């Protein structure tokens, strides 16, 4: 018997791998069942042999690597991950996060014979019992995991359903929709030609360049607002006895909103982490994760990092080796698949994928551009509110988004007039004008997180503050022109400087048509019962911003003591509504002095 035991010990490695081969070749076992048997065989081999835990771990890793990367039932995975480096990365992730590898490594270390000798007080039966207990827990964790992935064959099927030759890659309309996706979700997308997540040199270069551009813009912004301007603002606050009140109110506001709390910090951190997801990371987690999306955050994030790298690189190499037309426009092809694979849920209206929002058999380039803008806005999971719709002025201006039509589409989706089955068309005659674009700037505007525009569930837009119409006009004017105006009449940028008599400045329908009808959109309007001096002169006084004008009237943006509003007035209505102020004191805009 002793001789037979010695023979077994000398050949335990051979017996171990022979056992693994038998397990591998049994077709009726699932992958998890095979791994469970390999784990049990590994621990049994270590307990009856005198090999160190390091050698046992090496043998386990070799057998698991062969099972995962070369004997896998997922033939597409073996085909795409032809690079040994990709296989090593895939195996590392699978072993740690899918195969409960940490548990079996701990089990191997605990099973080491030298540990048994070190813990002399523990009976040998108790030592074996601990090892068997850890093994059973590991196998239980393996077979009851809350996190699961689809195989490569299932993931690749999302890409195989499209014929790259039939997609109109040169279409300008298709590119416009891609630009919306990139502008809203991942501005670095086309700058990262060979990388697919933000853990890359290309992404780092992009962030450095963006930082430099933002810094240069801030320097320009600060240069515009000179120290003299800042001193004037401080002096005005002091003179009005509002500085102390302003500081206290800001402190109370910060405190009440918990901006300094730990809870706020982690909410912001969570938003930042979500914002770091590239389009490829969003795609791979949506088509690659079978279960545990919301519960297993760490495993999900690691999956995004690992598989955006190995899957997309492997797929690109596959297309290149097969001379597939998808390789020439690979980055665009990923976006195309994204649009047909990402789940879309708006206001509880589940479309399953984005393409279900639009009419059947419509090509991507035929999708309504404004409706598409609303759809991409909803991908973050945040409600699509009017406030969120104005957060991307560059995209809106470059692509030519009509925000008023987009808001109408959004309301139709919210009211379930557009579902996966029903596809109602927008009534262009009923599109209400809420948004305006002047000098590339969108109005209504946002200041310090407050949106002075339409809010869901509220009849009135928030007021800028008690008797703060001039401050409101000043801020909106700066928002439009990146410039300030003085509070005195008769300056070079004042169109009223050539009119001196009270009769010429009286607020009448004829004068409204004459002055407002020829003023530039974005101009500041000061109406008052006094035309001389600065803006402190007079008892009745009010400031407004001109948004648009036509032959019949003008749209005015203003804030009074109770609300902020955009209202269209005919010339008669304007004179009747604001006649109490008596005169036009000044109407200013920067381009007037050029």
Secondary structure, DSSP 8 states (H G I E B T S, - for coil): -HHHHHHHHHTHHHHHHHHHHHHHH-TTS-HHHHHHHHHHHHHHHHHHS---HHHHHHHHHHHHHHHHHTS-S-HHHHHH--SHHHHHHHHHHIIIIIS-HHHHHHHHHHT-HHHHHH-TTS-HHHHHHHHHHHHHHHHHHHHT-S-EE--HHHHHHHHHTS-GGGS-TT-HHHHHHHHHHHHHH-TTGGG-SS--SSSSHHHHHHHHHHHHHHHHHHHHHHHHS-HHHHHHHHHHHHHTT-HHHHHHHHHHHHHHTTTTSHHHHHHHHHHHHHHT--HHHHHHHHHHEEE-TTT-HHHHHHHHHHHHHHHHHHHHHHHHHTT-GGGTTHHHHHHHHHHTTS--EETTEE-SSGGGGS-TT--GGGS-HHHHHHHHHGGGSS---HHHHTS-HHHHHHHT--HHHHHHHHHHHHTTSB-SS-B----GGG-----EEETTEEES-EETTEE-S--TT-SSB----TT-HHHHHHHHHHHHHS----SBSS-TTBGGGG--SHHHHB--HHHHHHHTTTS-TT-EEEEES--SSBTTS-SSEEEEEEEEE-SSEEEEEEE-SS-EEEEEEEHHHHHHHHGGG-EEEEEE-GGGG-
